[in-house]
Amino acid sequence: MTFLRYKYNNEIDKEFTTTVRLRVNEFFTKHNLSKNANSYMVWKSVAMCLIYFLPLIAMLTGLITNVWVLFFLWGIMGIGTAGIGTGIMHDAIHGSYSNSKNVNKFLSLSMNIIGGNAYVWHMQHDVLHHTYPNIDDADDDIDIPFVLRMSPHQKQRWFHRYQHVYVWILYAFATMYWVTSKDFVQLNKYRRRGLLKDDKEYVNRLINIIKWKIIYYAYLLVLPIILIPVSAGMIVLMFITMHLIAGVLLSIIFQPAHVFLGSSFIQQDFAKIDKSWASYQLETTTNFKLKGFFRWMAGGLNYQIEHHLFPNICHVHYHRISKIVEDTAKEHNLPYHRQGSLVKALSLHGKMLRTLGNESVEKRDADPVLAGT
């Protein structure tokens, strides 16, 4: 039996699920709005692409040669990398950017352009994480190599007591891991778990990953080494700098949303989950308030509750439906986690990592927060 056969008991809190969906649908009908991207989303997507590609064009064409300005431009590209991830590919792979499957499929390739792989992300994020957040051996977002303990049900090692300190360094290298080895590691994992149809699909997916990696490194590393008048080592250092910035930005947006002090965790050893899917999203997810640049950059992911309940809705609408979701949750005596700032969200994330790194199994089982009850 694979974890994809786990079933929620959706008879629990059924009234909440029905009511919140009805109210959100009525909102879009009343205001004659599409659930997909609007003109603001389109212009935002264009801006993210320009932030990423214009510095590269300026460097490859020789317009900029000063080494410190080059470092700055690679840093700007790091912002563009994160922006394409949160502002284009995320909605496209969820199928919420457009009502056209072809448009979503085309825009999903933006993930491949920035070094990842759209198929692997879809499996990790859309299929596994959104279905089973914070469930051991099912949610790939918390299935981190042994260096981190992201769930109270994972094996505890002595160095985890320091993970709340060193995790920020690891987060900085997150996109470097993506563009080098993560897609290969994940694909092999999905093969072992039986998520691929057969060996033929595995080979085709593998070839696709390799092809796009070659394209990525060709235009973003080989061409700069050839055309930009600085040493190859310096280009590699600039490339890494770009990814450090992208890694930090993406991590501080994605990571605090589920692993936070007060979230639920499940160790699932049986097929039936004694919770409804919708109410469990509320238990394992928090929103957090953003301002200025970070709000623009986040792609609506600070409204993580709305995103998990309605992944088919484009992120530009989340702020408008969040009040509906919050009020409905409170009416049904369900949790609605919301932090007043990014700093607060990151603080709770750090505290949870510290707790996970220091708590014994015995104390964990006695603690309703850690035990996920």
C-alpha positions as CSV (number, residue, x, y, z in Angstrom):
1,M,0.0,0.0,0.0
2,T,1.4,3.4,-1.0
3,F,0.7,6.6,0.8
4,L,-1.3,7.9,-2.2
5,R,-4.0,5.5,-1.0
6,Y,-4.5,7.4,2.3
7,K,-8.0,8.7,2.6
8,Y,-9.3,11.6,4.6
9,N,-12.7,11.3,6.4
10,N,-14.4,14.2,4.6
11,E,-17.6,13.6,6.5
12,I,-15.9,15.4,9.4
13,D,-16.4,19.2,9.2
14,K,-18.3,18.7,6.0
15,E,-20.4,21.8,6.6
16,F,-17.3,24.0,6.7
17,T,-16.0,22.6,3.5
18,T,-19.3,23.0,1.7
19,T,-19.9,26.5,3.1
20,V,-16.5,28.0,2.4
21,R,-16.5,26.7,-1.2
22,L,-20.0,28.1,-1.7
23,R,-19.1,31.5,-0.3
24,V,-15.9,31.8,-2.3
25,N,-17.6,30.8,-5.5
26,E,-20.4,33.3,-4.8
27,F,-17.8,36.0,-4.3
28,F,-16.4,35.5,-7.8
29,T,-19.8,35.3,-9.3
30,K,-21.0,38.5,-7.5
31,H,-18.0,40.5,-8.7
32,N,-18.0,39.0,-12.1
33,L,-14.3,37.9,-11.6
34,S,-12.3,35.1,-13.2
35,K,-10.5,32.9,-10.8
36,N,-7.5,33.0,-13.1
37,A,-4.9,35.7,-13.7
38,N,-5.9,39.4,-14.3
39,S,-4.1,42.2,-16.0
40,Y,-2.1,42.9,-12.9
41,M,-0.9,39.4,-12.8
42,V,0.2,39.5,-16.4
43,W,2.2,42.8,-16.0
44,K,3.7,41.3,-12.8
45,S,4.8,38.3,-14.7
46,V,6.4,40.4,-17.4
47,A,8.2,42.4,-14.7
48,M,9.6,39.2,-13.1
49,C,10.9,38.1,-16.5
50,L,12.5,41.4,-17.2
51,I,14.2,41.4,-13.8
52,Y,15.7,38.1,-14.6
53,F,16.6,38.4,-18.3
54,L,17.6,42.1,-18.7
55,P,20.7,41.9,-16.5
56,L,21.7,38.7,-18.3
57,I,21.3,40.4,-21.7
58,A,23.3,43.5,-20.5
59,M,26.2,41.2,-19.4
60,L,26.2,38.9,-22.4
61,T,26.2,41.9,-24.9
62,G,29.1,43.6,-23.2
63,L,27.2,46.6,-22.0
64,I,28.4,46.0,-18.4
65,T,31.9,44.8,-17.6
66,N,32.7,46.2,-14.2
67,V,33.1,43.3,-11.8
68,W,31.2,44.9,-8.9
69,V,28.3,45.9,-11.2
70,L,28.3,42.4,-12.6
71,F,27.9,41.0,-9.1
72,F,25.0,43.4,-8.5
73,L,23.3,42.2,-11.7
74,W,23.6,38.6,-10.8
75,G,22.0,39.5,-7.5
76,I,19.2,41.1,-9.4
77,M,18.8,37.9,-11.3
78,G,18.5,36.1,-8.0
79,I,15.5,38.2,-7.2
80,G,14.1,37.5,-10.7
81,T,14.6,33.7,-10.2
82,A,12.5,33.8,-7.0
83,G,10.0,36.1,-8.7
84,I,9.5,33.7,-11.6
85,G,9.1,30.9,-9.1
86,T,6.4,32.6,-7.0
87,G,4.8,34.8,-9.6
88,I,4.6,32.6,-12.8
89,M,5.5,28.9,-12.5
90,H,3.7,28.3,-9.2
91,D,0.3,29.4,-10.5
92,A,0.9,27.8,-13.9
93,I,1.8,24.4,-12.6
94,H,-1.2,24.5,-10.3
95,G,-3.3,25.3,-13.4
96,S,-4.6,28.5,-11.9
97,Y,-2.8,31.0,-14.1
98,S,-5.1,30.6,-17.0
99,N,-8.3,28.6,-17.9
100,S,-6.3,27.3,-20.9
101,K,-4.3,24.1,-20.3
102,N,-1.9,25.0,-23.1
103,V,-1.1,28.4,-21.6
104,N,-0.5,26.9,-18.2
105,K,1.7,24.2,-19.7
106,F,3.7,26.8,-21.6
107,L,4.2,29.0,-18.5
108,S,5.1,25.9,-16.5
109,L,8.2,25.7,-18.5
110,S,9.4,28.8,-16.7
111,M,10.4,26.4,-13.9
112,N,12.7,24.6,-16.4
113,I,14.1,27.9,-17.6
114,I,15.3,28.8,-14.0
115,G,16.9,25.4,-13.5
116,G,14.2,23.2,-12.0
117,N,11.8,20.8,-13.5
118,A,8.1,21.3,-13.9
119,Y,7.1,17.7,-13.6
120,V,9.1,17.0,-10.4
121,W,7.8,20.2,-8.8
122,H,4.2,19.2,-9.7
123,M,4.7,15.8,-8.0
124,Q,6.4,17.2,-5.0
125,H,4.3,20.2,-4.4
126,D,0.9,19.8,-6.1
127,V,0.4,16.1,-5.6
128,L,2.2,15.2,-2.4
129,H,2.5,18.4,-0.3
130,H,-0.9,19.8,-1.0
131,T,-2.6,16.5,-0.3
132,Y,-0.6,15.5,2.8
133,P,1.0,18.5,4.5
134,N,3.1,17.6,7.5
135,I,2.4,13.9,7.1
136,D,5.6,11.8,7.4
137,D,6.7,9.9,4.4
138,A,4.0,11.6,2.3
139,D,4.8,15.3,2.3
140,D,8.0,15.8,0.4
141,D,8.4,19.3,1.7
142,I,9.3,17.9,5.2
143,D,11.1,14.9,3.8
144,I,14.5,16.6,4.1
145,P,17.8,14.7,4.2
146,F,18.9,13.7,7.7
147,V,20.6,17.0,8.3
148,L,17.2,18.5,9.3
149,R,14.4,17.2,11.5
150,M,11.2,18.8,10.2
151,S,8.7,16.6,12.0
152,P,8.4,15.2,15.5
153,H,8.1,11.7,14.0
154,Q,11.4,11.8,12.2
155,K,14.6,10.3,13.7
156,Q,16.3,12.7,16.1
157,R,20.1,13.2,15.9
158,W,22.4,15.0,18.3
159,F,23.1,17.9,15.8
160,H,19.5,18.7,15.3
161,R,19.6,20.7,18.5
162,Y,21.5,23.3,16.4
163,Q,19.3,23.1,13.3
164,H,17.5,26.3,14.1
165,V,20.9,28.0,13.7
166,Y,22.3,26.3,10.6
167,V,19.1,25.9,8.8
168,W,19.3,29.4,7.4
169,I,22.6,28.5,5.7
170,L,21.0,25.4,4.1
171,Y,18.0,27.5,2.9
172,A,20.4,29.8,1.1
173,F,21.6,26.9,-0.9
174,A,18.1,25.5,-1.6
175,T,18.0,26.5,-5.3
176,M,21.6,25.4,-5.9
177,Y,20.4,21.9,-4.7
178,W,17.4,22.2,-7.2
179,V,19.5,23.0,-10.2
180,T,22.2,20.4,-9.5
181,S,20.8,17.2,-8.0
182,K,17.3,17.5,-6.4
183,D,15.3,16.7,-9.5
184,F,17.3,13.5,-10.1
185,V,16.9,12.5,-6.4
186,Q,13.2,13.2,-6.4
187,L,12.5,11.4,-9.7
188,N,14.2,8.2,-8.4
189,K,12.2,8.5,-5.2
190,Y,9.0,8.7,-7.2
191,R,10.0,5.7,-9.2
192,R,10.6,3.6,-6.0
193,R,7.3,4.7,-4.6
194,G,5.4,3.6,-7.7
195,L,4.3,7.0,-8.8
196,L,5.6,6.5,-12.3
197,K,3.7,4.2,-14.7
198,D,6.6,2.2,-15.9
199,D,10.4,2.2,-16.7
200,K,9.6,3.9,-20.0
201,E,8.1,6.9,-18.3
202,Y,11.0,7.1,-15.9
203,V,13.5,7.2,-18.8
204,N,11.5,9.8,-20.7
205,R,11.3,12.0,-17.5
206,L,15.0,11.5,-16.9
207,I,15.9,12.5,-20.4
208,N,13.7,15.6,-20.1
209,I,15.4,16.7,-16.9
210,I,18.9,16.2,-18.4
211,K,17.9,18.1,-21.6
212,W,16.6,21.1,-19.6
213,K,19.6,21.1,-17.3
214,I,21.9,21.3,-20.3
215,I,19.9,24.2,-21.7
216,Y,20.0,26.0,-18.3
217,Y,23.7,25.6,-17.8
218,A,24.5,26.5,-21.4
219,Y,22.8,29.9,-21.3
220,L,23.4,30.8,-17.7
221,L,26.9,29.5,-17.1
222,V,28.7,28.5,-20.4
223,L,27.7,31.6,-22.4
224,P,28.6,34.0,-19.5
225,I,32.0,32.3,-19.2
226,I,32.6,32.7,-22.9
227,L,31.2,36.2,-23.4
228,I,31.8,38.1,-20.1
229,P,35.4,39.4,-19.8
230,V,36.1,38.0,-16.3
231,S,37.5,34.7,-15.2
232,A,35.5,31.5,-15.2
233,G,35.9,31.2,-11.5
234,M,34.4,34.7,-11.0
235,I,31.4,33.8,-13.2
236,V,30.8,30.6,-11.1
237,L,31.0,32.7,-7.9
238,M,28.5,35.2,-9.4
239,F,26.2,32.3,-10.4
240,I,26.4,30.9,-6.8
241,T,25.6,34.4,-5.4
242,M,22.5,34.6,-7.6
243,H,21.3,31.3,-6.2
244,L,22.1,32.3,-2.6
245,I,19.8,35.3,-3.0
246,A,17.1,33.2,-4.7
247,G,17.4,30.5,-2.1
248,V,16.9,32.9,0.8
249,L,14.0,34.7,-0.7
250,L,12.1,31.5,-1.6
251,S,12.8,29.8,1.7
252,I,11.6,32.7,3.9
253,I,8.4,32.7,1.8
254,F,7.7,29.0,1.7
255,Q,9.1,27.5,4.8
256,P,7.3,29.3,7.7
257,A,3.9,28.4,6.3
258,H,3.7,24.8,7.7
259,V,6.5,24.1,10.1
260,F,5.7,26.5,12.9
261,L,5.0,26.4,16.6
262,G,1.4,25.3,16.8
263,S,1.1,23.3,13.6
264,S,-0.1,19.7,13.5
265,F,1.9,16.7,12.3
266,I,0.8,13.2,11.6
267,Q,2.7,9.9,11.4
268,Q,0.4,8.0,9.0
269,D,0.6,4.2,9.4
270,F,-2.8,3.3,8.2
271,A,-5.0,4.1,5.2
272,K,-7.7,6.2,6.9
273,I,-7.0,9.7,8.2
274,D,-9.4,10.7,10.9
275,K,-9.6,14.3,9.7
276,S,-11.2,16.0,6.8
277,W,-8.8,17.3,4.1
278,A,-10.0,20.9,4.4
279,S,-9.9,21.1,8.2
280,Y,-6.4,19.5,8.2
281,Q,-5.2,22.2,5.9
282,L,-6.2,24.7,8.5
283,E,-4.4,22.8,11.3
284,T,-1.1,22.7,9.4
285,T,-1.0,26.1,7.7
286,T,-0.4,29.7,8.7
287,N,-0.8,33.0,6.9
288,F,1.5,35.9,7.6
289,K,1.4,39.6,6.8
290,L,3.8,41.1,4.3
291,K,4.5,44.6,3.2
292,G,6.1,46.3,0.3
293,F,8.7,44.4,-1.7
294,F,8.1,41.1,0.1
295,R,4.4,41.3,-0.5
296,W,4.9,41.9,-4.2
297,M,7.6,39.1,-4.4
298,A,5.7,36.4,-2.4
299,G,3.1,35.5,-5.1
300,G,0.3,35.5,-2.6
301,L,2.0,32.7,-0.7
302,N,1.7,34.6,2.6
303,Y,-2.0,33.7,2.2
304,Q,-1.1,30.0,2.4
305,I,-4.4,28.9,3.9
306,E,-6.3,30.2,1.0
307,H,-3.8,28.8,-1.4
308,H,-4.1,25.3,0.2
309,L,-7.9,25.4,0.2
310,F,-8.2,26.9,-3.3
311,P,-5.0,26.0,-5.3
312,N,-7.1,26.4,-8.5
313,I,-7.5,30.1,-7.8
314,C,-4.7,32.5,-9.0
315,H,-2.8,34.1,-6.1
316,V,-3.8,37.7,-7.0
317,H,-7.2,37.0,-5.5
318,Y,-6.2,35.5,-2.2
319,H,-6.2,38.7,-0.2
320,R,-9.8,39.3,-1.3
321,I,-11.1,35.9,-0.2
322,S,-9.1,35.6,3.0
323,K,-11.7,37.3,5.1
324,I,-14.4,34.9,3.8
325,V,-12.2,31.9,4.7
326,E,-11.3,33.2,8.2
327,D,-14.9,34.1,9.1
328,T,-16.1,30.7,8.0
329,A,-13.4,28.8,9.9
330,K,-14.3,30.7,13.1
331,E,-18.0,30.0,12.6
332,H,-17.2,26.3,12.6
333,N,-14.7,26.5,15.5
334,L,-11.8,25.6,13.3
335,P,-8.3,27.2,13.6
336,Y,-7.2,30.0,11.4
337,H,-3.5,30.7,12.0
338,R,-2.3,34.2,11.0
339,Q,0.9,35.9,12.0
340,G,1.2,39.7,12.1
341,S,4.5,39.9,10.2
342,L,7.1,37.9,8.3
343,V,9.4,38.3,11.3
344,K,6.8,36.7,13.6
345,A,6.3,33.8,11.1
346,L,10.0,33.2,10.8
347,S,10.4,33.3,14.6
348,L,7.7,30.6,15.0
349,H,9.4,28.6,12.3
350,G,12.7,28.9,14.1
351,K,11.2,28.0,17.5
352,M,9.6,24.9,16.0
353,L,12.9,23.8,14.5
354,R,14.5,24.4,17.9
355,T,11.8,22.4,19.6
356,L,12.1,19.6,17.1
357,G,15.8,19.5,17.6
358,N,15.7,19.4,21.4
359,E,12.6,17.5,22.5
360,S,12.9,13.9,23.4
361,V,10.5,11.3,22.0
362,E,8.8,10.9,25.4
363,K,8.2,14.6,25.8
364,R,7.0,14.9,22.2
365,D,4.4,12.2,22.7
366,A,3.1,14.0,25.8
367,D,2.8,17.3,24.1
368,P,-0.4,17.8,22.0
369,V,1.3,20.3,19.7
370,L,4.3,18.1,18.9
371,A,2.2,14.9,18.8
372,G,-0.1,16.5,16.2
373,T,-3.3,15.9,18.2
